[in-house]
């Protein structure tokens, strides 16, 4: 396995499509008070788009993404650091060798982006799940060679949600490493295109699938079995805050009461939740009534939404004091990503 120095010296192999963004000092001239840490931020390497575009699954919103545009948006919104990940459709398309190759393309590109913007760009590495052997190898490469901040996973993989026993070998390794696992919703086999052609799965189904994953992770006992994995769930936990009364009642039934002596909410408070696409009074009010402030972290879903929209939404939603907003914007994420404390 090549070491980090070899990786960086060979980074030119990533291709001519890589555009160098501006430096940290140039960014500071625009926003010297940049402090926010964005844990829900997407990127699209040109080679990745070339791989998935012929499959008809690439989101057109990603076609114009560049490192320079990404950093410029961060500057506008006072984002000091964005931890980047690959959005759906992901990297695996029923072919293990291809999944491994695309994962490596994305992770190497992310590492070059981060190296050229020290402290400003972090990495949640892609894995070729459901290829567990390939995923374990990529965990080792991403965390040991690339020094990624954590791992990116989806809420489901076809017909298996996080918490399914299938993931045990991977979760055991991630737990051993005390890894941060950022999760993003994706359409499951059961539930694609259920509503109308003009309303995408992301509008309704993805929030529901986030809730499925949280529910499976907690009630299966996986969250307790792997206590050293720090999970981040997208979009304020999906519909979980609105359904919490039902989950609390389930936790009190004879089957689960011994497992949850403090109820469902106590278990849910061991997970983290980002603000992407939910920086509004309804969503933040519901989330705040379920989880502690310490479990809420800043996320934007860039480039599907702008960072500036989320900064404005969180300031105006009426749910946070200035001190609390600083915790959401930055301090809470530092518990997961302490390397960015000096940024």
C-alpha positions in Angstrom: 0.0 0.0 0.0 1.4 3.4 -0.9 2.1 5.7 2.0 0.8 9.2 2.3 3.8 10.8 0.8 3.6 8.6 -2.2 0.0 9.4 -2.6 0.5 13.1 -2.5 3.4 13.0 -4.9 1.3 11.0 -7.4 -1.8 13.1 -7.1 -1.4 14.5 -10.6 -2.8 11.2 -11.7 -6.2 12.5 -10.6 -6.6 14.3 -13.9 -6.7 17.7 -15.5 -10.2 18.2 -14.2 -9.0 19.2 -10.8 -9.1 22.9 -10.2 -7.2 24.4 -7.4 -9.3 26.6 -5.1 -8.0 29.7 -3.4 -5.8 29.5 -0.4 -6.8 29.9 3.2 -5.3 33.4 3.4 -7.4 34.5 0.4 -10.5 33.1 2.0 -9.8 34.9 5.2 -9.8 38.2 3.3 -13.4 37.6 2.5 -14.6 36.3 5.9 -12.0 36.6 8.7 -14.6 35.3 11.2 -15.1 32.0 9.4 -15.8 29.4 12.1 -18.5 27.0 10.9 -17.9 23.3 10.4 -20.1 21.8 7.7 -20.5 18.1 8.1 -22.9 17.6 5.2 -21.2 18.8 2.1 -20.9 17.0 -1.2 -18.3 16.9 -4.0 -18.2 15.3 -7.4 -14.8 14.4 -8.9 -14.9 14.7 -12.8 -13.8 11.1 -13.1 -16.7 10.0 -10.8 -19.2 11.9 -13.0 -17.7 10.3 -16.1 -18.3 6.9 -14.5 -21.9 7.4 -13.5 -23.2 9.7 -16.2 -23.6 7.0 -18.8 -25.6 5.0 -16.3 -28.3 7.7 -16.2 -28.1 8.1 -12.4 -25.9 11.2 -12.1 -27.7 14.3 -10.6 -27.3 17.2 -13.0 -26.8 19.6 -10.0 -23.4 18.0 -9.6 -22.2 18.5 -13.2 -20.9 22.0 -12.5 -19.3 21.4 -9.2 -15.7 22.5 -8.8 -13.3 22.8 -5.9 -13.1 26.6 -6.5 -16.9 27.1 -6.4 -17.1 25.0 -3.3 -14.5 27.1 -1.4 -16.1 30.3 -2.7 -19.4 29.2 -1.2 -17.8 28.4 2.1 -16.2 31.8 2.2 -19.6 33.5 1.6 -21.1 31.7 4.5 -18.3 31.8 7.0 -17.6 28.1 6.8 -14.1 27.4 8.0 -14.2 23.7 7.2 -16.4 21.4 5.1 -16.2 17.7 5.5 -17.0 16.3 2.1 -18.8 13.1 1.0 -20.2 11.5 -2.1 -24.0 12.0 -2.4 -26.4 9.4 -3.9 -26.2 7.4 -6.1 -23.0 6.5 -4.4 -20.2 4.3 -5.7 -21.5 0.7 -6.0 -23.5 -0.5 -9.0 -23.8 -4.3 -8.6 -20.2 -4.9 -9.4 -17.5 -5.2 -6.6 -14.4 -4.4 -8.7 -16.1 -1.3 -10.1 -17.3 -0.2 -6.7 -13.8 -0.5 -5.3 -12.3 1.4 -8.1 -14.8 4.3 -7.9 -14.5 4.5 -4.1 -10.7 4.9 -4.5 -11.1 7.5 -7.2 -13.4 9.6 -5.0 -11.3 9.2 -1.8 -8.0 10.0 -3.6 -9.6 13.1 -5.1 -11.0 14.2 -1.8 -7.5 13.8 -0.2 -6.0 16.0 -2.9 -8.7 18.6 -2.4 -8.0 18.5 1.4 -4.2 18.6 0.9 -4.5 21.7 -1.2 -6.8 23.4 1.4 -5.3 22.4 4.7 -7.8 22.6 7.5 -10.6 23.8 5.2 -11.6 20.5 3.7 -12.1 17.2 5.6 -13.1 13.8 4.3 -15.9 11.3 5.0 -14.6 8.5 2.9 -16.7 6.5 0.5 -17.0 2.7 0.8 -18.1 0.1 -1.8 -20.8 -1.4 0.5 -22.3 -4.0 0.2 -18.9 -5.4 -0.7 -17.7 -5.9 2.9 -14.2 -7.1 2.1 -13.6 -4.2 -0.2 -15.1 -1.8 2.4 -12.8 -3.1 5.1 -9.8 -2.5 2.9 -11.0 1.0 2.0 -11.6 1.8 5.7 -7.9 0.9 6.3 -6.7 2.9 3.3 -8.9 5.9 4.0 -8.2 6.2 7.7 -4.6 5.1 7.8 -3.2 6.4 4.5 -5.4 9.3 3.6 -6.1 10.3 7.3 -9.8 10.8 6.5 -12.0 12.2 9.3 -14.5 9.4 9.1 -16.5 7.2 6.9 -19.6 7.9 4.8 -22.4 5.4 4.7 -26.0 5.4 3.4 -29.1 4.6 5.5 -29.7 1.5 3.5 -28.1 -0.8 1.0 -31.0 -2.1 -1.1 -32.9 -4.2 1.4 -30.7 -3.8 4.4 -30.7 -0.9 6.8 -28.0 0.2 9.2 -28.2 -2.1 12.2 -28.8 -5.2 10.1 -26.5 -8.1 11.2 -25.0 -8.0 7.7 -23.0 -5.0 8.7 -21.4 -6.6 11.8 -17.9 -7.1 10.4 -17.7 -3.5 9.2 -19.2 -2.1 12.4 -16.9 -4.1 14.5 -13.9 -2.5 12.8 -15.4 1.0 12.8 -16.1 0.5 16.5 -12.6 -0.6 17.2 -11.3 2.5 15.5 -13.8 4.8 17.3 -14.7 6.1 13.9 -17.1 8.9 12.9 -19.7 7.5 10.5 -21.7 10.2 8.6 -24.9 8.8 7.1 -26.9 10.0 4.2 -30.4 8.8 3.0 -30.9 7.0 -0.2 -33.9 5.2 -1.8 -34.3 1.6 -0.8 -35.4 -1.2 -3.1 -38.9 -1.1 -1.6 -39.6 2.6 -2.0 -38.5 4.2 -5.2 -40.7 6.6 -7.2 -43.7 6.0 -4.9 -45.5 9.4 -5.3 -45.3 11.4 -8.5 -42.8 11.8 -11.3 -42.3 15.4 -10.4 -41.7 14.8 -6.7 -38.3 13.2 -6.1 -37.7 10.5 -3.5 -35.5 13.0 -1.7 -38.5 15.2 -0.8 -40.3 12.6 1.3 -38.8 9.2 1.1 -35.3 10.1 2.2 -36.5 11.6 5.5 -38.5 8.4 6.1 -35.5 6.2 5.3 -33.3 8.2 7.7 -35.9 7.3 10.4 -35.9 3.6 9.3 -32.1 3.5 9.8 -32.2 5.2 13.2 -35.0 2.9 14.3 -33.2 -0.2 13.1 -29.9 0.9 14.6 -31.4 1.5 18.0 -34.0 -1.2 18.4 -31.7 -3.9 16.9 -29.2 -3.2 19.7 -26.5 -2.2 17.3 -26.1 1.3 18.6 -25.4 -0.2 22.1 -23.3 -3.0 20.7 -21.0 -0.5 18.9 -20.9 2.4 21.3 -17.6 3.8 20.1 -19.0 4.6 16.6 -20.1 8.2 16.5 -23.0 8.3 14.0 -24.2 11.5 12.3 -27.7 11.4 10.7 -28.7 13.8 8.1 -31.6 16.2 7.8 -32.3 16.6 11.6 -33.0 12.8 11.9 -35.6 12.7 9.2 -39.1 12.1 10.6 -37.7 10.7 13.9 -38.5 13.8 16.0 -42.1 13.8 14.9 -42.5 10.1 15.6 -40.7 10.0 18.9 -43.8 9.4 21.0 -44.4 6.2 19.1 -40.8 5.1 19.5 -40.9 5.8 23.2 -44.0 3.7 23.6 -42.3 0.8 21.7 -39.3 1.1 24.0 -41.5 0.6 27.0 -43.1 -2.6 25.8 -42.0 -5.9 27.4 -39.8 -6.9 24.5 -37.7 -3.7 24.8 -38.1 -2.3 28.3 -35.0 -4.0 29.8 -33.0 -2.8 26.8 -34.1 0.8 27.2 -34.4 1.6 31.0 -34.2 5.3 30.2 -36.4 5.1 27.1 -35.9 5.7 23.4 -34.9 9.4 23.8 -31.9 8.5 25.9 -30.6 6.2 23.1 -31.4 8.7 20.4 -29.3 11.3 22.3 -26.2 9.2 21.7 -26.4 10.0 17.9 -25.7 13.3 16.1 -28.0 15.1 13.7 -27.2 17.7 11.1 -29.2 20.8 10.0 -29.0 20.2 6.2 -32.3 21.1 4.5 -33.9 21.6 7.9 -32.8 25.1 9.0 -36.4 26.2 9.7 -38.5 26.7 12.9 -40.6 23.5 12.5 -37.7 21.1 12.1 -35.3 22.7 14.6 -38.0 23.1 17.2 -38.9 19.4 17.0 -35.3 18.3 17.0 -34.5 20.5 20.0 -37.3 19.0 22.0 -35.9 15.4 21.4 -32.1 15.7 21.6 -29.7 17.8 23.6 -28.1 20.8 21.9 -24.7 19.0 22.0 -26.0 16.5 19.4 -26.9 19.0 16.7 -24.2 19.9 14.1 -24.1 22.2 11.1 -24.8 20.8 7.7 -25.8 22.4 4.4 -26.2 19.8 1.6 -24.1 21.9 -0.7 -24.3 22.1 -3.7 -28.0 21.0 -3.6 -28.6 23.9 -1.3 -26.3 26.8 -0.4 -24.4 27.3 2.8 -25.7 30.9 3.1 -29.3 29.7 3.1 -28.6 27.5 6.1 -26.7 30.2 8.0 -29.7 32.5 7.5 -32.2 29.9 8.4 -30.6 28.9 11.6 -30.2 32.5 12.7 -33.8 33.3 12.0 -35.5 30.1 13.1 -35.9 31.4 16.7 -34.6 28.2 18.3 -31.0 29.2 19.3 -29.4 31.9 21.4 -26.1 33.3 20.0 -24.2 31.0 22.3 -26.2 28.0 21.3 -25.8 28.8 17.6 -22.1 28.8 18.0 -22.3 25.3 19.5 -24.3 24.1 16.5 -22.1 25.9 14.0 -18.8 24.7 15.4 -18.3 23.5 19.0 -20.4 20.4 18.8 -18.6 19.2 15.7 -15.3 19.6 17.4 -16.2 16.8 19.8 -16.2 14.6 16.7 -13.5 16.4 14.7 -11.0 17.8 17.2 -8.3 18.3 14.6 -10.1 21.5 13.3 -10.0 23.2 16.7 -7.2 25.5 15.5 -8.8 26.4 12.2 
